[in-house]
Amino acid sequence: MTEVPEKSIITDYLEYIGKSESPVTFHRWSFMTILGAFLGRNLSFKHGHFNIIPNMYIMLMGGPGTRKSTAIKIAAGVAKDAGYSNIAAERTTKEKFLMDLAGVKSEGETDMVNPDDIWEANIFGEEEKEDAEILVAADEFNVFVGNGNIDFLTLLGTLWDYEGKFSDRKKNSQSFVINNPTVSIIGGNTPTGFSLAFPIESIGQGIFSRMLMIHGETNGTKIAFPDTPDIEERARLIIRMQEVQRVAKGIAILSTTAKALLTDIYEGFKGIGDVRFESYANRRFTHLLKLCLIITASYGRTTITDHDVIFANTILTHAEHTMPKALGEYGKARHSDVAHKLIQYLEQATGIVKMKELWQQVHTDLGDISELKDMLSNMIFADKIMTANGGFLVKRKQMEEMGDANGFVDYSLLELEERRYIK
């Protein structure tokens, strides 16, 4: 029998990455996404009438220079080396995306067809198609999906947990069927770019509750000449990924303690406390179960233990704490873009910022300084900023230790860099 490693492959991956200008949380979620895609429908969990599979929709959110692309490209490269080839084009359309997922050739991409195959298909019918899967690794998500493309976003939302045969009719052509479409997404965006890709009305769309927004900030690390990855270490990582895929398959089961923990977590979740994430609360438990599958598989197991539940819930709780920050002022009141600019400036400041300095940042966005004074006053009452010695400081919200007394989270499972949001 294969010896079960004591360490998760996620830990192996973070050790492989080592010191990086990308936030640790970006590397963690990028790898977990590609690991979920790598597992696909080979690993699932029976949840009532439905099957939960480990595909995820993850959006890395941060300002320019937070190295979102670095984290996504490294993880996608590892997936390719491990044998995953179903990666979507960087730029596409809704129609072409569906065709790629279905394996349908567009005009000019025809393959040679064996006449005997056509005859057999006419006599006996076509063979049952394999499950269709695809990984979207789009460090510039807007390039992939376009700006304000509600139809495409709605489609992606539908495919997140789709099971069965998905049919689509290409305009002026034949219809085709996609068997068990399985889509995983790891994308990158800024709050400004996000607002272009996702119009305000998309808050009510299905994809909004199916996508986790992972906030990251510049970690202060500067590496002019990064080390070349160790070939042997990368080879060991690839071999272990393939071993995880070989071992972690079939129907995952819950240990008794894991089931009790998940029940308590499900019944005790009180929401994020941001009206923009009201619909997310209905999907939170599914997100948690997907993470449980990935965490369990990362140890080379198919039995979900209480440790896996705590690990998954800790990671998810950490992400939820910063999700409102990831969106910035998106979907909020008038001048929300200006308010977000002020918050970003205050976050990057090394000390107290005076009114004059803030006005220099936003004077082209507002009519007069009285508007800035009103905005700052509202932000103080909203507990976003505070006054100090005649100036302003951003008020950093500490993570609520949600359920910690009951053992629902274990912050020691996070990297030191990630834990700075807890302090």
Backbone hydrogen bonds, N-H to C=O, Kabsch-Sander energy under -0.5 kcal/mol:
donor,donor_aa,acceptor,acceptor_aa,energy
9,I,298,S,-2.0
12,D,8,S,-1.7
13,Y,9,I,-2.4
14,L,10,I,-2.2
15,E,11,T,-2.2
16,Y,12,D,-2.2
17,I,13,Y,-2.4
18,G,14,L,-2.2
26,F,23,P,-0.8
27,H,23,P,-1.5
28,R,24,V,-2.8
29,W,25,T,-2.3
30,S,26,F,-2.0
31,F,27,H,-2.3
32,M,28,R,-2.5
33,T,29,W,-1.9
34,I,30,S,-2.0
35,L,31,F,-2.5
36,G,32,M,-2.2
37,A,33,T,-2.1
38,F,34,I,-2.2
39,L,35,L,-1.9
40,G,36,G,-2.1
42,N,39,L,-1.7
43,L,40,G,-0.7
44,S,250,G,-2.0
45,F,52,I,-2.0
46,K,252,A,-0.5
47,H,45,F,-0.5
47,H,50,F,-3.2
50,F,47,H,-1.9
52,I,45,F,-3.1
53,I,51,N,-0.5
57,Y,210,R,-0.6
58,I,56,M,-0.6
58,I,185,I,-2.9
59,M,212,L,-2.8
60,L,58,I,-0.5
60,L,187,G,-3.4
61,M,59,M,-0.5
61,M,214,I,-3.3
62,G,189,N,-1.7
66,T,63,G,-1.4
71,A,67,R,-1.4
72,I,68,K,-2.1
73,K,69,S,-2.9
74,I,70,T,-2.1
75,A,71,A,-1.8
76,A,72,I,-2.5
77,G,73,K,-2.1
78,V,74,I,-1.9
79,A,75,A,-2.1
80,K,76,A,-2.2
81,D,77,G,-2.3
82,A,78,V,-1.8
83,G,80,K,-1.6
84,Y,79,A,-2.7
85,S,83,G,-0.6
87,I,85,S,-1.9
88,A,135,L,-2.7
92,T,144,F,-1.0
97,F,93,T,-2.6
98,L,94,K,-2.0
99,M,95,E,-1.9
100,D,96,K,-2.6
101,L,97,F,-2.3
102,A,98,L,-2.3
103,G,99,M,-1.2
104,V,99,M,-2.5
109,E,106,S,-2.3
117,D,114,N,-0.8
118,I,114,N,-1.4
119,W,115,P,-2.2
120,E,116,D,-2.5
121,A,117,D,-2.3
122,N,118,I,-2.2
123,I,119,W,-2.0
124,F,120,E,-3.2
125,G,120,E,-0.6
125,G,121,A,-1.4
132,A,179,N,-2.7
134,I,182,T,-2.3
135,L,86,N,-2.7
136,V,134,I,-0.5
136,V,184,S,-3.4
137,A,135,L,-0.8
138,A,136,V,-0.6
138,A,186,I,-1.4
139,D,137,A,-0.7
141,F,139,D,-0.5
141,F,188,G,-2.0
143,V,140,E,-1.1
144,F,140,E,-1.3
145,V,141,F,-2.6
146,G,142,N,-2.2
148,G,146,G,-0.5
148,G,196,L,-0.8
150,I,148,G,-1.7
153,L,149,N,-2.4
154,T,150,I,-2.8
155,L,151,D,-2.1
156,L,152,F,-2.4
157,G,153,L,-2.2
158,T,154,T,-2.1
159,L,155,L,-2.0
160,W,156,L,-0.8
160,W,157,G,-0.6
161,D,158,T,-0.6
162,Y,159,L,-0.9
166,F,164,G,-0.6
166,F,178,I,-3.3
167,S,165,K,-0.6
168,D,176,F,-2.3
170,K,168,D,-0.6
170,K,174,Q,-1.1
173,S,170,K,-1.9
176,F,168,D,-2.4
178,I,166,F,-3.6
179,N,177,V,-0.6
180,N,164,G,-3.2
180,N,178,I,-0.6
182,T,132,A,-2.2
183,V,159,L,-0.5
184,S,134,I,-2.1
185,I,56,M,-2.9
186,I,136,V,-3.0
187,G,58,I,-2.8
188,G,138,A,-1.8
189,N,60,L,-2.4
194,F,190,T,-3.0
195,S,191,P,-1.7
196,L,192,T,-1.0
197,A,193,G,-2.2
198,F,194,F,-3.1
202,S,199,P,-2.4
203,I,200,I,-1.9
204,G,201,E,-1.1
205,Q,202,S,-1.5
208,F,205,Q,-1.0
209,S,205,Q,-0.6
209,S,206,G,-0.8
210,R,206,G,-0.8
211,M,207,I,-1.0
212,L,57,Y,-2.5
213,M,211,M,-0.5
214,I,59,M,-3.0
214,I,212,L,-0.7
215,H,213,M,-0.7
216,G,61,M,-2.0
219,N,21,E,-0.7
224,A,222,K,-0.5
234,R,230,D,-2.4
235,A,231,I,-2.3
236,R,232,E,-2.2
237,L,233,E,-2.0
238,I,234,R,-2.5
239,I,235,A,-2.4
240,R,236,R,-2.2
241,M,237,L,-2.3
242,Q,238,I,-2.2
243,E,239,I,-1.9
244,V,240,R,-2.7
245,Q,241,M,-2.3
246,R,242,Q,-1.8
247,V,243,E,-2.5
248,A,244,V,-3.0
249,K,247,V,-1.8
250,G,42,N,-3.9
252,A,44,S,-3.3
252,A,250,G,-0.6
253,I,302,T,-1.9
255,S,304,I,-2.5
259,K,255,S,-2.2
260,A,256,T,-1.8
261,L,257,T,-2.3
262,L,258,A,-2.6
263,T,259,K,-1.9
264,D,260,A,-2.1
265,I,261,L,-2.6
266,Y,262,L,-2.6
267,E,263,T,-2.4
268,G,264,D,-1.7
269,F,265,I,-1.2
277,F,274,D,-2.4
278,E,275,V,-1.4
281,A,277,F,-1.0
281,A,278,E,-0.6
282,N,279,S,-0.8
283,R,280,Y,-1.7
284,R,280,Y,-1.2
286,T,283,R,-0.5
287,H,283,R,-2.2
288,L,284,R,-2.3
289,L,285,F,-2.3
290,K,286,T,-2.4
291,L,287,H,-2.2
292,C,288,L,-2.4
293,L,289,L,-2.1
294,I,290,K,-2.0
295,I,291,L,-3.1
296,T,292,C,-2.7
297,A,293,L,-2.6
298,S,294,I,-2.0
299,Y,295,I,-0.6
299,Y,296,T,-1.3
300,G,297,A,-2.2
301,R,296,T,-1.6
304,I,253,I,-3.3
304,I,302,T,-0.6
305,T,303,T,-0.5
309,V,305,T,-1.9
310,I,306,D,-2.4
311,F,307,H,-2.7
312,A,308,D,-2.7
313,N,309,V,-2.8
314,T,310,I,-2.3
315,I,311,F,-2.2
316,L,312,A,-2.4
317,T,313,N,-2.7
318,H,314,T,-2.3
319,A,315,I,-1.9
320,E,316,L,-2.6
321,H,317,T,-1.9
322,T,318,H,-0.9
322,T,319,A,-0.7
323,M,319,A,-0.9
326,A,322,T,-2.2
327,L,323,M,-1.6
328,G,324,P,-0.7
328,G,325,K,-0.6
330,Y,327,L,-2.0
332,K,329,E,-2.0
336,S,333,A,-1.3
339,A,335,H,-2.3
340,H,336,S,-2.2
341,K,337,D,-1.8
342,L,338,V,-2.2
343,I,339,A,-2.3
344,Q,340,H,-2.6
345,Y,341,K,-2.2
346,L,342,L,-2.6
347,E,343,I,-2.4
348,Q,344,Q,-1.7
349,A,345,Y,-1.0
353,V,392,F,-2.1
355,M,390,G,-0.5
358,L,354,K,-1.8
359,W,355,M,-2.6
360,Q,356,K,-1.7
361,Q,357,E,-0.9
361,Q,358,L,-0.6
362,V,358,L,-1.2
363,H,359,W,-1.5
365,D,362,V,-1.8
366,L,362,V,-1.1
371,E,368,D,-1.2
372,L,368,D,-0.8
373,K,369,I,-2.2
374,D,370,S,-2.2
375,M,371,E,-2.3
376,L,372,L,-2.7
377,S,373,K,-2.2
378,N,374,D,-2.3
379,M,375,M,-2.3
380,I,376,L,-1.8
381,F,377,S,-2.1
382,A,378,N,-1.7
383,D,380,I,-1.4
384,K,379,M,-2.8
385,I,379,M,-1.2
386,M,393,L,-2.7
388,A,391,G,-1.9
391,G,388,A,-1.5
392,F,353,V,-2.1
393,L,386,M,-2.6
395,K,384,K,-2.9
396,R,394,V,-0.8
397,K,395,K,-0.6
399,M,421,Y,-1.2
402,M,400,E,-2.5
404,D,401,E,-1.7
406,N,403,G,-1.2
407,G,404,D,-1.8
408,F,403,G,-1.9
413,L,410,D,-2.0
414,L,411,Y,-1.6
419,R,415,E,-1.7
420,R,417,E,-0.9
421,Y,418,E,-1.3
422,I,419,R,-1.7
423,K,419,R,-1.1
